[in-house]
Every structure is written in C-alpha cells, then in structure tokens.
C-alpha cells in the first residue's frame, strides 16, 4: 500500500509546495484583523453597533481587487521580479498598516481606525492578487492540486491565528500588543518571499497598461468554449455555497444544538476536515488528473448536502452531526483543491494576476445572488427541503463539467 501511495506523495516534497504553504499563511493572516477580530475589539471597547456594522465596508477591496490587478501584471518592481517583488511590497505594507492599527483607538479615533483598516484590507487584497498569480506561475502542472491543498491549509491556520488566537492573546497582553505581534508575524513573511524560487517560465509582461487591461480579456475569449467555462466557474461550487449560507442557523435554530456544541463540532471538526480533504484531494489529483478530480469531488460535494437533509430528518443527533460536518467539509476541501487547480489552468502567464482575480471574483458571483433566497426557501419548504434543493442546485454544474470534459482534459494535457 505504501509503495502505491508514495509516488503521489512525492509532490509534497517540492520546495515550491513548501513556499506555497507559507504564502497561504501570509495570505490568510490579515483577513480577521480587519474583520471578526476588529469587531471583537470594537465591541469590547463599547463602540455602538451601527458603527461596527459600517466597518464591514472595509472588506470591499476583496471583492473589487480585479480593478487594480492589471497594474500588478504590467509593472515589475526593481527587486525580486514581477511576482515576488509585489508580494514583498504588500507584505511590508501590511506589517506597517497593522502596526498603525495597534496604536489607534476604537473609542477616540474610529474614523482613523477605519481608514487604517481599509489600507490594510487593500494591501491584503493586493497580496492575494499577486500570491494567486505567483502560485499559478511557479507550480508545475502536476503540483497544482497539491499546491491548492497546502495553500488552503496555510490560509486556514492563519485565519485561526489572527482570529481565535488573537482573541485569547488580547485578554492577556491587550489589543495593542496583540496587533503588534500579528504585524511582526506578517513582516516575517518577507523572508519567505525573498527565499522563494522564481517561476521557471520567462514571461514578457504586457507592454502597456492598456494591454494589461484589455489583453487578458482578449486572450481569454479567443479560446474554445470560453463562455461555457465561465459558466462552469459560477456553477461548480454553487450548491456547496448555497447550503453553507444557513448551516450555523440550521444547527442552532433548526435542531437546537448550543452555540458551544456548534463551535466545537462545526468549527473544530470542520476546520480539520477541510484541511484533510484538501490534502487528500491534492494527492489524488496527481493520479486522477483535473477533469476526473473535478467530477468525483463535485459529486461528493453534492451528495454531502443530502447528509444535512438526513440530519434534518433525524433531529438532534450528535453522531449524525459529526458525520455530516466531517463529510461536508472533507468533500468541500477536495472540491476546492480541484477548483483552484482549474482556475490556475485557465490563466495565461502573461496576465495571471488579472485573469485569476477576475475568475475568482466570478466564482463568488452566483453565491452572492443566490444566498439571499435561502431564508425564504427554508420558511417555505422547511430545512430538509432546502438541503435537497441545494443538492439539485449542484447538478447543473456537474452536467456542464461533463459536457466540457474534452476541453478541460485538453487544457491540462490529460489522456
């Protein structure tokens, strides 16, 4: 058994994979510091709820990052090359911005804190743009699944550090020292960037900003089945995302689990299951290839929604809850590894930053429009009916994937 598995695990020994793991951590660290952790700081500082609610707008750069991504394709910093140079610059900007946040006050200067949080969010979104581009450019084709898996792992661990760990630290060393500690971790990421390898393929950047903006679209839409592939991106994880919009509400209000039970099982087991699922998915992709991985993992994602339907039938069952949460997150992690590999495979290396930013933003489009209907659907047909509908919502993406099997297989040189 060991000899059968060993060749597929070799991919994880690559230096490139190790670097992508650490860059995943760097990418995930700032998010909570302008989101949940900042909300906790403001709440404990006595800031009113209306102000806290308005602070949610600092997350806008994450959804609008495709607007300035062409700049990161077009211009090459004078150090470390086109990708690593921008990564180092954004990491330094993040370290400085988080440090400034540490010395601000939610009570005395909320507007200044909001401005600093917005700068940090902008720098974080910019870092995401260029790390996504670097990951796409530096990984070999066979490494993409594993690269996606370890990136998810690094990102999730970082989110835990800047989220849960920050809240714990704040009780012992205060908010200022907590944010300074996070800034120091962020700054240390520059060392990883300096030691990272350059992409092997030498690419000529766009010759002008106009080409950096128009070139990615022109190049993409010159391909076979370009529009159908965009539709696939919207649909592939739609059922998974739709079910996830009300999972916590279902467990607490629908079944009567306590917040502590949901936190321990849904967050704890879910966290581990996503990482394990992404790792298994990345490993299996070495043998299965992209199309078969997308198909198998996509089917598992769809079926995992039915486990929530069974849980709704059974009621408050701890055993079924553990199985459902583990199955859903495991299959979701596998699907994410394959889906990120698909996005990487669709990018032209001249325009990686812009194309990946656009494609990943498009992936969220369906979720944004369909999620608001979830509450109305539950009130109309109940929880079991809702989760069955989320299963059905996943099927069009799988059908389209099957139709595009030759295109996807050809894209990645699969047999």
N, C-alpha and C positions, 0 to 999 in steps of 0.2 A: 504493500500500500504506500509505504513511504517513498519507494522509488518511483511510483506513478505520480505522486503529488510533487515531488522535489523539483522537476523541471519547470513547473508552473510557479513555484515559489521563488525561483531564481531571480525573477524580475524585481522582487522587493529588495534585492541586494545592491541594486544600482545606486550610484551616488546621486543621480538625478532624482530618484524616488525619495531619498533621504532629504534632499533640499526642498522638494515639493511639500513634504510633511511639515517642515519647519515654516515654510512660507504660508501654508494653510493656517498654522497657528498665528502667524503675523496678521493674516487677513481677518481672522475671527476675533482677535482681541479688542479692537476699538468699538465694535458694534454696541455692546451692552453699556459702554461708558457714556454713550450719548442716548441710550435707550432706557432699559429697565433699571440699571444701576443708578443712573442720573435721576430717574423718577423716585427711586427709594431715598436718595439723598435729599431731594426737594421735599418729599413727603415728611420725612423726619425733621426737616428744618421748618416745617409749618407753612410751606407755600400753599396757596389756595389751589383747588382742583382745576379751576379754569385755566390758570397759568400753566399748570402741569400738562393739561390737555393740549394747549397751544404748542408746548415744547415738542410734541410729536412731529411737528413740521420740520424739525431739524433732520429728519430722516429722508427728506426729499432728494438729496443728492444720489442716494442709492437707486432711485427709480429713474433719474434723469441723466445718469452717468454717460449714456451713449452720446450726449450732446457734445461733450468735450473730448471724447475718446479719439477722434481723428488727430487731435494735437499730439497725442502720445504715439501715434503711428508715424506722423510726419517728422517731428523734431527729435534729434538724437542728442542727449546730454553729452557734455565734453568728458564724461567719465563713465566707465563700466558698460558702455554700449547702450543700444536703444531700449532694451527691456530692463536690465539690471540698474542702469543709471536712473531711470524713472522710479523704480522700486525703492532704491536708497533715498531718493529725494522725498518721496511720500512718507517713508518711514521716519525720517528726520523731522518732517513737518508734523507728523502725528505725535512724536515724542515731545516736541516743543508745545504743541497745542494742548495736549493732555496735562502737561506741567502747568501751563497758564490756567487751565480749568481748576487745578488743585488750589490755586491761590485766589480764586474768586469766591463769591458768596451768593448762595441762592436767595437769601433774605435781603441783603443790602444792594446787590447789583445783578438782578435777574436778567436784565437786558444784555449786560456784558457776558454773563454766563451763556446765554442763548447764542450770542454771536460767536463765542469760542467753540461751543458745541457744534455750531454749523460749520465752522472751519475744520474741526476735527472730522465731522461726517463727510465733508467734501474731500478731505485728504484720504479718508478711509475708502470712499468710493473710487477715488483715483487709484489708490493702491490696488483695489480689487480689479480694476480695468487692466492694469499692467501685469499683475500676477497671473490673471487668467491668460493673457497674451503670452507671457513667458512660459507658463506651463504647456500651452499648446505648441509653442515653437521648440521647446527644449526636449520634450519627451518623444521617444521613438514610438512608432505606431503600436507595437506590442505592449508598450508601457502605459498607454493611455488609461486603460481600465484600472490598473494598479495605482497610477498617478491620481486619478479621480478619487479612489478609495482612501489613500493616505491623506489627501487634501481635506476630505470630509472629516477624517479623524482629527487632524490637526486643528481644523476650524472649530469642531465641536468641543474639543478640550479647552481651546482658548476662550470660547464662549462661557464655559464653566468657570474658568479662572476670573474673567472680568465680570461675571455675573455672581454666582454663588460665593466664590472665594472673596470677592471684593466686599460683599455684604458682611461676611464674617469678620474680615480684617477691619472694616470700619468701626465695629464695636470695640476693637482692641487698640487701634492706633489712630483712629479718627479718619475723616474723609480726605483731608489734605494729604496725609501720608499715604493713604491707600491709592489715590490718584497719582502721586509721585512715584510710587512703587510700580504702578502699571506703565507709567511713562518710561521708567528705566528698562522694563522688560521690552517695551516697544523699541526703544533706542538700540537695545542689544541685537535686534533683528537685522540691523545694518551689517553686522559682522557676517551673518549668514549670507546676506546678499553679495558681499564682497567675495566670499569664498565659493559662491555658486558658479557653475560652469556656463559658458556662453553657448547659445544654440549653435549646433554644428552647421546648419544651412545658412549660408551667407545671403542675405536678402537686401535688395536695394529699396530703401524707404520711398514712399511717394515723393515726387519731385516738387509738389506744391501742396498747400493746404486745400486747394480746390480739388486736386486729385485725391487727397486723403479723405475728403468728404464724399465725393461722387464715385471714386474708384471702387470702394467696397461694394456699393450697390450695383454698379455696372457689371463688375466681375461676377457677383453672386447670381444675378438674374440672367447671365449668359449661360448658365448651367442647365442641364436636363432636369426636369421636374422640380425646378426651384420653388415654385409656389406651393406645390404639394408638400415639400419638405418643411416649409414654414408652417403649414397647417399641422403637420405631424408634431412639430415642436410645441405648438399650442395644446394639442390634444393628448400627448403621450402620458403626462402625469396629472391630467385634469381630474380624473376620478379620485386619485390618491389625495390631491389637494382639496377637493370638494369635501371628502369625508373628514379631513383634518380640521376643517373650519369650526366644527362644533364638537370635537371629540371630548374636550375637557368638560363642556357643559353637559354632554350626554352622560358622562361618568358620574358627575356630581348631582345634577338635577334629575336626569333621567333614571339613574339607577340607585342613587342615594349613598354613593361612596363619599367618605370625608375628604377634605382637601389634603390632609396628610397622607391618606391612602393613595390618592391620585398622584401626589407628588412623589411618593416613594416608588410606586409601581409604574405609572405612566412616564414619569420623567427619568427615574433611575434605570429601570429595565429598558425603557425606550432608548435612552442615551446609549447604553451598552449595545443594544440590538442594532441600532443604526450603524455604529462603527463596525460591528461584526459583519453585518450584511454587506456593507460597502467593501470590506476586505475580502469576503468570500466572493462577491461579485467581481471585483477586480482580478482575483486569482482565476476564476472560471473563464473570464473573458479571454485569457491567453489561449485557451483551448477552443472555446466556442466561437470566437470572433464577434464582431459587433452586432450583426443582424440577429443571430440566434440568441445572443445575450439580451438584446432589447426585447425580443419576442417572449422568451422564457420568463425573464424578470418582470415584464409587463403583465403577463398572465398572473403571476404570483401577486403583484400589486393589486390587480383587480379582485382576485379571489380573497385577498386579505380583508377587503371591505365587507365581504359576506360574513367574516368571523364576528364583526361588530353587530351584524344583523342577528346572528345566533346568540350573542351576548344579550341583545335586547330581548330576545325570546326567553332566555333563561332567567334574566333578572340579575340580582346582586350575587354573582358567583365569583369568588376570588380566583379560583383555579382557571376559569374561562377568561377572566380579566387578564391574568398573567400571560396565558397563551395568546390572546388576541393582541395585546400590546407588543409582545415579542415578535409574533408573526408579522404584524403590520409594519413595524419598524425594520425588521430584518429584510423583508421584501422591498420596502421603500429604500433602504440603503443600497441594495443590489441594483434597483432600478435607477437610482441616482448615479451610481458608478457608470452604468451603461449610457445614461442620458448625457452626462457630461462628456463622455468619450465621443458621442455623436456630435455634440456641439464643437468639440475640438477638431473632429474630422471634417467639419463643414467650413473651416476657416482657411483662407488663403494667407500665407505667412507675411505677405506684404502689408496686409490690412487686418492682422489678427485682433488688435485692440478694439477696432471699430466693429468688426463683424461679430466677435464674441459678445461684446457689450450689447449690440442690437439683438442678437439671437437670444441671449439670456433674459433681456428685458421682455422680448416677445413671449418667452416661456411663461412669464408671470401674467400675461395679458388675460388669458382665459380664466385663471383663478380670480383675478380682480373683478371680472364681470359676473362670474357665476356664484361666487361666495355669498353676496348679499341675499341670494334667494334661499339659502339653506334654512334659515329660521322659519320662513313662510312655509317651506316644504314640510318641515317637521310638524308644524302646527296643523297642517292639512292631512297628512297621512301617517304621522307617528314616526318613532325612531327606527323601527325595523324597516318600514317602507322607505325611509330616507336613505338608509345604508344600501338597500337594494338598488335604488336609483343611482347612487354613486358607483355601484358596480356596473350598471348599464352605461353610465357616462364614460367609463374607461374603455368600452368596447370599440367605438369608432376609431380611436387612436390605434388600437391593435389591428383593426381591419385595414387602415391606411398603411400601417407599417408593413403588413403582408403584401399589399399592392406595390410598395416601394422596395421590396426585398432585393431586386436586381440592382437598383440604383445604389442602395446602401452597401450591398456586398461589393459592387464595383468601386465605390468610393474608398473602401478600405482594403482593396486587393484580396478579398476573401475568395475562397474556392466555391 
